[in-house]
Amino acid sequence: MVLPLLQISPLTMNARVNSFAVDSEGCSRTSRVTKRSGDQRDLDIQIDQAYRQIFFHAFKVDRDPMLESQLRAGQITIRDFVRGLLLSGKFRSDFYRCNSNYRIVEQLIGRVLGRPVNGEREKMAYSILIAQQGLPALVDILLDSEEYLQAFGYDTVPFQRSRVLPGKSVGTMPFNQQAPRYSTYWRDITAMRAPAKADMWQNAMIAPRPAWLVNAPAPWARKLWQNTVTAGGFALTGLVIWIAITMLSTAGGG
């Protein structure tokens, strides 16, 4: 039986009124992309912003050429592009699998809706949704929500809202610094799953060798042979040099 989503309400009235903050680099991105735009440079900027918003960086190996080509061809919107990044293997391996359900809710709301979580109730409601229906269900709910459509629409990359606060010299810390890719949870879980050093060495000694190494000498034997050959080479070289010096000195004396 699928449980209904818990009722969630904003913590303050600020979420229900329009912001009076002046547009700036930290609080909005005014450049928009439409199918009729044709501005390639503006589209490149939006794509890079989407990668930084979702992945925090835009390495070449992490880019998705298929999604980019669909966006450039006008087949999908910026919102669809963001959905593709959130459901990509990169996001699953580097964010989803490295965090608990509670923390992945914080990651998604911060990156998609551009705000902190509205208390423990919202975090609990969406974590239950992930446990029942998986990551795609939460991604769809956030991108199809009225809050997302009013704030960003179909053709604006999500950004951290109200980061630059009027009357304050220092704004809110960037979300990527507030919530890094993974926390001590992943470190502790990895340590629990990893075998102890003694067991690891024991398993390495007991494990059968690959077929192509069955008749090969052991690593310690190869190392001993290499050291012996090296020492013998130095000794032979020294002997040759000593004989040559002796012969030259004898010939000079005669």
Backbone torsions as a table, in degrees:
resi	resn	phi	psi	omega
1	MET	NA	127.6	-179.6
2	VAL	-85.0	125.4	179.5
3	LEU	-77.9	142.0	176.9
4	PRO	-69.6	152.9	179.7
5	LEU	-67.2	134.0	-179.9
6	LEU	-63.8	148.6	176.7
7	GLN	-70.3	133.5	-177.6
8	ILE	-124.0	133.9	178.9
9	SER	-128.7	146.3	178.6
10	PRO	-62.3	150.5	179.3
11	LEU	-74.6	-33.1	-178.1
12	THR	-132.6	170.6	178.0
13	MET	-76.1	-11.4	-177.4
14	ASN	-60.6	-28.8	-178.6
15	ALA	-75.1	-9.8	-175.2
16	ARG	-107.6	-1.3	-179.2
17	VAL	-121.9	158.5	178.6
18	ASN	-72.7	146.6	-179.9
19	SER	-79.2	141.4	176.8
20	PHE	-98.6	8.5	-179.0
21	ALA	-69.6	145.4	178.1
22	VAL	-78.9	139.0	-179.5
23	ASP	-60.5	137.4	179.1
24	SER	-155.0	-178.2	-178.4
25	GLU	-62.3	-31.3	-174.8
26	GLY	-92.1	-12.3	-174.2
27	CYS	-119.9	-11.0	176.2
28	SER	-162.5	160.6	174.4
29	ARG	-123.7	107.8	-171.9
30	THR	-80.8	-20.0	-179.0
31	SER	-71.8	129.4	-179.2
32	ARG	-123.2	155.3	-179.9
33	VAL	-119.3	129.0	175.1
34	THR	-124.8	167.5	-179.5
35	LYS	-66.8	-23.0	-178.5
36	ARG	-96.7	0.7	-173.9
37	SER	-65.9	-58.2	-179.7
38	GLY	74.5	5.5	179.3
39	ASP	-87.8	102.0	-176.0
40	GLN	-66.7	-37.9	-178.6
41	ARG	-65.6	-42.1	178.6
42	ASP	-64.4	-36.6	178.4
43	LEU	-67.3	-40.4	177.3
44	ASP	-62.3	-39.5	179.1
45	ILE	-63.5	-43.8	-179.8
46	GLN	-64.6	-39.2	178.9
47	ILE	-63.9	-44.6	178.6
48	ASP	-63.7	-38.8	178.0
49	GLN	-63.8	-38.2	179.5
50	ALA	-65.5	-42.1	177.6
51	TYR	-62.2	-43.1	-179.4
52	ARG	-68.1	-35.2	-179.6
53	GLN	-68.7	-39.6	-175.8
54	ILE	-90.8	-45.0	-175.8
55	PHE	-101.3	-12.7	-176.2
56	PHE	76.7	-6.7	178.1
57	HIS	-155.0	173.2	-178.7
58	ALA	-136.2	59.1	176.0
59	PHE	-66.2	149.8	-177.1
60	LYS	-62.2	-37.8	-177.2
61	VAL	-68.8	-22.2	-177.5
62	ASP	-93.6	-5.0	-178.5
63	ARG	-75.5	154.4	-178.2
64	ASP	-113.9	97.2	-177.0
65	PRO	-60.7	-34.1	-178.9
66	MET	-65.5	-47.1	178.4
67	LEU	-63.1	-41.9	-179.7
68	GLU	-62.7	-41.9	-179.8
69	SER	-66.2	-37.6	177.6
70	GLN	-65.9	-38.7	179.0
71	LEU	-68.1	-42.4	-179.8
72	ARG	-65.9	-30.9	179.7
73	ALA	-82.6	-3.3	179.9
74	GLY	78.5	14.7	-179.5
75	GLN	-79.9	-26.0	178.7
76	ILE	-131.9	164.0	177.7
77	THR	-98.7	174.9	176.0
78	ILE	-60.1	-37.3	179.1
79	ARG	-62.9	-41.5	176.6
80	ASP	-66.1	-35.4	178.4
81	PHE	-64.4	-42.9	177.5
82	VAL	-63.9	-40.6	177.3
83	ARG	-60.6	-41.4	178.6
84	GLY	-62.7	-39.0	178.3
85	LEU	-67.3	-38.8	-179.2
86	LEU	-69.2	-26.1	-179.9
87	LEU	-100.7	7.8	-177.9
88	SER	-76.3	163.1	176.8
89	GLY	-63.9	-32.1	178.2
90	LYS	-60.9	-47.7	-178.5
91	PHE	-68.4	-37.2	179.9
92	ARG	-65.5	-44.5	-175.5
93	SER	-76.3	-35.5	-173.6
94	ASP	-97.0	-14.8	-178.8
95	PHE	-126.7	-56.2	-172.7
96	TYR	-64.5	-45.2	-176.9
97	ARG	-80.4	-9.3	-178.8
98	CYS	-99.9	6.5	-174.9
99	ASN	-140.0	157.9	172.0
100	SER	-75.2	169.6	179.3
101	ASN	-61.4	-36.8	179.8
102	TYR	-63.6	-43.3	-177.6
103	ARG	-73.5	-33.7	178.1
104	ILE	-67.9	-28.3	173.8
105	VAL	-64.3	-44.4	176.7
106	GLU	-61.1	-41.4	-180.0
107	GLN	-63.0	-46.1	-176.1
108	LEU	-68.7	-44.3	-179.1
109	ILE	-65.5	-40.1	178.6
110	GLY	-66.4	-38.7	-176.9
111	ARG	-84.2	-31.3	-176.0
112	VAL	-93.8	-47.5	-177.5
113	LEU	-95.4	-11.8	175.3
114	GLY	70.5	29.8	179.9
115	ARG	-148.1	165.3	174.8
116	PRO	-72.7	167.8	177.7
117	VAL	-70.7	140.6	178.4
118	ASN	-82.9	68.8	173.7
119	GLY	81.7	177.0	-177.1
120	GLU	-69.8	-26.1	-177.3
121	ARG	-67.3	-43.5	177.9
122	GLU	-65.0	-41.0	179.1
123	LYS	-62.5	-42.4	-179.4
124	MET	-68.2	-41.7	-177.6
125	ALA	-62.1	-46.1	-177.3
126	TYR	-75.2	-29.3	176.4
127	SER	-67.5	-35.9	175.3
128	ILE	-65.3	-38.5	178.5
129	LEU	-62.7	-41.4	177.8
130	ILE	-63.9	-42.3	-179.2
131	ALA	-63.6	-33.5	-177.0
132	GLN	-87.0	-43.0	-170.3
133	GLN	-119.4	-7.3	176.7
134	GLY	92.3	176.7	-177.6
135	LEU	-61.9	-43.6	-177.8
136	PRO	-57.5	-33.5	-179.0
137	ALA	-63.3	-44.7	-180.0
138	LEU	-68.7	-38.8	177.9
139	VAL	-59.7	-44.6	-179.5
140	ASP	-65.7	-40.5	-179.4
141	ILE	-63.6	-42.2	-178.6
142	LEU	-69.1	-43.6	-177.5
143	LEU	-73.5	-25.5	179.0
144	ASP	-94.1	0.2	-176.6
145	SER	-72.4	155.2	178.4
146	GLU	-64.7	-34.0	179.2
147	GLU	-61.8	-44.6	-179.6
148	TYR	-66.9	-43.9	-177.0
149	LEU	-66.5	-35.5	177.9
150	GLN	-72.7	-36.1	-176.5
151	ALA	-80.4	-40.5	-172.1
152	PHE	-125.1	-25.5	-179.5
153	GLY	70.1	-152.5	-176.8
154	TYR	-95.7	-19.1	-169.7
155	ASP	-126.4	25.6	176.7
156	THR	-127.1	133.0	178.4
157	VAL	-70.7	135.3	176.8
158	PRO	-59.0	149.4	178.9
159	PHE	-145.9	166.2	179.9
160	GLN	-76.2	111.6	-175.7
161	ARG	-80.3	147.1	176.3
162	SER	56.3	36.8	175.6
163	ARG	-75.4	-41.3	176.5
164	VAL	-89.7	113.1	-173.9
165	LEU	-99.0	129.2	177.6
166	PRO	-60.8	137.1	177.2
167	GLY	84.4	1.2	179.5
168	LYS	-122.5	132.8	-178.5
169	SER	-72.8	-27.5	179.9
170	VAL	-118.0	124.9	-179.2
171	GLY	-83.7	-171.5	179.7
172	THR	-70.5	143.4	177.7
173	MET	-61.5	139.2	178.1
174	PRO	-55.7	145.4	-174.8
175	PHE	-61.8	-36.8	-178.5
176	ASN	-64.7	-23.0	174.9
177	GLN	-87.8	-30.0	176.3
178	GLN	-70.3	-39.4	-176.5
179	ALA	-131.1	85.9	178.3
180	PRO	-63.9	174.8	-172.7
181	ARG	-54.8	-43.0	175.3
182	TYR	-149.7	161.4	-175.3
183	SER	-118.6	-160.6	-179.4
184	THR	-65.5	-17.7	178.5
185	TYR	-58.5	-48.8	-178.4
186	TRP	-67.2	-37.5	178.5
187	ARG	-63.5	-43.9	-178.7
188	ASP	-68.5	-41.0	179.2
189	ILE	-64.5	-41.3	179.0
190	THR	-64.1	-39.8	178.4
191	ALA	-65.3	-36.2	179.0
192	MET	-69.0	-36.0	-178.0
193	ARG	-79.9	-24.0	-177.1
194	ALA	-73.9	141.2	178.2
195	PRO	-72.8	158.3	176.7
196	ALA	-67.9	161.5	-177.0
197	LYS	-63.2	-40.9	-179.4
198	ALA	-62.7	-45.1	179.3
199	ASP	-64.3	-37.2	-178.7
200	MET	-64.3	-43.0	178.4
201	TRP	-67.6	-38.2	-179.8
202	GLN	-65.1	-42.5	178.9
203	ASN	-65.5	-35.8	179.4
204	ALA	-67.0	-33.3	-179.5
205	MET	-78.1	-33.0	-177.5
206	ILE	-82.4	-30.5	-174.7
207	ALA	-59.9	136.9	179.7
208	PRO	-66.8	148.2	-179.6
209	ARG	-78.7	153.3	176.9
210	PRO	-60.5	158.0	-176.6
211	ALA	-61.1	-36.2	-177.0
212	TRP	-76.9	-3.0	177.4
213	LEU	-117.4	10.9	-175.7
214	VAL	-62.4	-46.6	-177.0
215	ASN	-92.3	3.6	-179.6
216	ALA	-83.7	151.6	178.3
217	PRO	-67.1	158.9	179.7
218	ALA	-66.8	156.6	-179.7
219	PRO	-57.9	-39.0	-179.3
220	TRP	-67.9	-32.7	177.9
221	ALA	-68.7	-40.2	177.6
222	ARG	-64.6	-39.7	179.4
223	LYS	-64.9	-42.6	178.7
224	LEU	-62.9	-41.0	178.9
225	TRP	-64.7	-42.3	179.0
226	GLN	-62.6	-42.7	178.8
227	ASN	-65.7	-39.2	179.1
228	THR	-64.4	-44.5	178.5
229	VAL	-62.9	-40.9	179.7
230	THR	-64.1	-46.1	178.9
231	ALA	-63.9	-41.4	177.5
232	GLY	-63.0	-36.7	177.9
233	GLY	-64.0	-43.1	178.0
234	PHE	-63.9	-42.4	-179.5
235	ALA	-63.9	-43.0	179.5
236	LEU	-64.5	-40.7	178.1
237	THR	-63.2	-43.3	178.4
238	GLY	-62.7	-39.5	179.4
239	LEU	-63.9	-43.3	179.4
240	VAL	-62.6	-42.4	179.7
241	ILE	-65.0	-40.4	179.9
242	TRP	-64.6	-41.5	178.3
243	ILE	-63.4	-41.6	-179.4
244	ALA	-64.5	-42.1	179.4
245	ILE	-64.9	-40.5	179.3
246	THR	-62.8	-44.5	179.7
247	MET	-63.6	-41.7	-179.3
248	LEU	-66.9	-40.1	179.8
249	SER	-68.4	-36.7	179.0
250	THR	-66.9	-42.4	180.0
251	ALA	-66.8	-36.7	179.4
252	GLY	-68.3	-37.2	-179.1
253	GLY	-70.8	-35.3	179.6
254	GLY	-71.3	NA	NA
